[in-house]
Amino acid sequence: MQNMRKQKGFSILAVILIVVGIVALLGAWALSGQTNSQSASDSSSDVLASGLAQDAAAVKAVFDTIAVRGVGLNEIVYDPAAAKITGAGSEVNILNTLSGIQRPTPNPAALVAAPPAVGTAGSSGYWIYHTGLKLPGIGTAAGTDVSIVLSGLRLGACQKINDRLNGLAGNAAPPASGKTEEALLATPPSLAAPTEAAAVDLSAVATFTGWTAGCIATSDATPKYFFFRVLRAQ
């Protein structure tokens, strides 16, 4: 009888140990799944951020090529409707398909929503040539900083841009601009005419002082994420 009790006790203990082991394995599997998912998300955001940075860098390279020939800042254009291979005006257009670049198109996965159709109002989802930004710690206090900008980014892509370009932690909140998207892009621009000249003074915003590229948050009720790349500080 005593042996039977011992065997029964051992059986119960074995069952308990097996159950504990299964629970531990399930927990480890779930944690592994979360970690892998987070890793995949980070990797995706990293790729998207890199693509956006490359788009902006390509625009800057062409801008510099035009400017170094002695073309004045007020003569340089970003005009998709006049992206001629040859002809008058092509030498000053960043989007000249011979000596410039084709119009860059953001990866849709980096955007909250697709850009508006041609002829439809909306300032998010496409690159805009902005000549009215006044950024903190860039150029002179009186000058505006010619930039290429993109509004409507996903938060993850915005954070990765700041991580890679400005050393912020990958999960850090983008600096607040204190401006709505409408204030940052006041004209407003359109897909057919992607330029903005309205003055936007951000010189007093200390949280991104000295940045020549980065991603900031708008003050809209639902914040939008706004990427800028300085082409020429003034």
N, C-alpha and C positions, 0 to 999 in steps of 0.2 A: 504493500500500500504506500509506504513511504517513497519507494522508488517511482511509483506511478505519479505521486505528487511532484517529485523532483522533475520527472520528464514533462509533466504538464506545465510546470513553472518555466522550464527551459523553452518549451514550445511557444508560450506566450511572450517570453522575452525575445525570441527569434522573430516573431511576427512584428513586435514593436520596433525592433531594429530595422527590419525590412521596410516598414512604413516610413520610419524616420529617413531612411536612405532614399526612398522614392521622393519624398517631399523635398529633400535637399537637392536631388537631381532636377526636379521640376523647377525649383527656385533658380538654380544655376542656369538652366535652359532659358527661362524667362529673362533673366538678367542679361544673358548672352544675346538674346534677340533684341533687347532694348539697346544694348551697346552697339550691336551691328547696325541697327536701324539709325542710331544717332551718327555713327561713323559714315554711313552712306549719305545721310543728309548733309553732313559737314563737307564730304567730298564733292557732292553735287553743287553746293553753294560755292565752294572753292573754284570749281570749273567755270561756273557762271560769272563769278566776280572777275576771274582772269580774262574771260572773253570780253567783258565790258571794258576793262582796263586797256585791253589791246585795241578795241575800237577807238577809244578816246586817244590813245597814243598815235594811232594812224592819222587821225584828224590833225593832231598837233604837228606831226612830221610834215604833212602837206602845207599846213599853215606856215610853218617856219621856212619851208622851201620857197613859198610865194613871197613872204616878207623879206627874206634875205636878198631878193632881186630888187629891192627898193620900192616895192608896192606899199602904199600907205595903208594903215589899219582901216581907214574909212573906205578904202577901195576893195578890200578883200570881201568876198561874198561866199555864202553857203546856200547855193541855189539849185535844187534838184530839177527845176524846170529848164535850166540852161546848162545842163551837164554835157556840153558839146565836146566832141573830140578835137575839133579845130574851130577857128573862127574868132571874131572879135569878142572879147570878154572872157574867153575860156582860160586865159592865163592868170586871171585873178579869182577864179572860182575853185574853192576847195574840192567841189564835187565834179570838176572837169575829169572826164574818164580817160583822158590821155596822160596828162601830167599830174592829175590829182588821184582821187579814189572814187570808187562807186559809193553811193550812199550807204553808210553802215546801218545794219538792221539788228536791233537787240534780240538775243535769244528769248523767245516767248516764255521759256521756263523761268527767266529772271524777273518777269513782270507780273504784277497782280492781275492786270487785264490787258487784252490786246489793244494796240493803238487804234484810235478812231479811224474810220474810213475817210478817204479824201473828200473834202467838202463838209465833213461833220466836225462840230466843235469838240475840243478836248486837247489837253496839254500833256497827257501822260502816255508813255510807251514808245516814244521816238526821240532821237537825238535832236537837240535844239542849239543853235549858235547864239550865244548870249553875250551881248556887248555892254550890258548895264550893271553887272554885279560889282559890288565893292566888298571885297572879302577882308577879314581881319588879319593884319600883319603881313599883307601882300602888297607890294608896290607902294605908292604914296597915299597919304590920307585922302587926297583930292581925286585920285585917279580911279577909273573903273578897270576891271580885270576881264579881258576878253576870254570867254570860256566856252566849252562844249558841255552841255548838261543833259540829264535824262531823269525825268520824274516817273514815279510809279513802280519803283523796284519792290521786290519782295524783301521782307526784313532780313532773311538769311543771307541773301546776296549783298545787301547793304552792309551788314555786319562783317562779312568776309572782306569786302573792299577796305573797310577801316582797319581790319586786322592786318591785311597784307600791306596796305599803303601807309598806315599811320601807327601801327603797333598797338592798337586797342585790343583788349581781350575779345575773343571770337563771339562771346555772348553779351558784350557791352552794348548798352542802348546807344543808338546813333545820337550825336549831339543835336540839341534842339536849335532850330534856326530862328524861332520866334516869328516866323512868317508863314502864312498859308500858301498853298500852291498857287492860288490866284494872284497873291502879292508877288511871288517870285517870278511868275510868268504872266505879267499883267496885260500884255497887248490885246488878246492872247495870240500865241503862235498857232499854226495849224500844220497838218501833215504836208500840205502843199506849199506852205511858206514857213519853214521851221526856223524862224529867227525871232529874237527878242532884244529890244533895245531899251526897255523901260528901266529906269534907275532903281536898283535894289540895294539898300545900304545894310550890310551885315557886319560892318567894321567893328561894332561894339560887342559882338558875340565872342567871348573869350574862349569858349570850349573847343574851337577849332582854329585858333590863331596860328598863322603860318602854314596852314595846309594849302598845297597847290592842287591837291586832288583828294576827294573823299566823299562820304555819303552822310547827309544830314536829314533830320526829320522836320516835316512841316508842322505847323500848329493847328492843322485842321482837326475837327472833332475825331475823325479817324485819321491818324497821321499818315502822310505819304512820305516815301523815302526818295531823296533827291540827290543824284550823283553829279558832281561837277569836276571838271578837269581844266585848269587854267592853261590857256594858250599863250597869253601875253599879259603879264602884270604891268600896270601903268602907275 
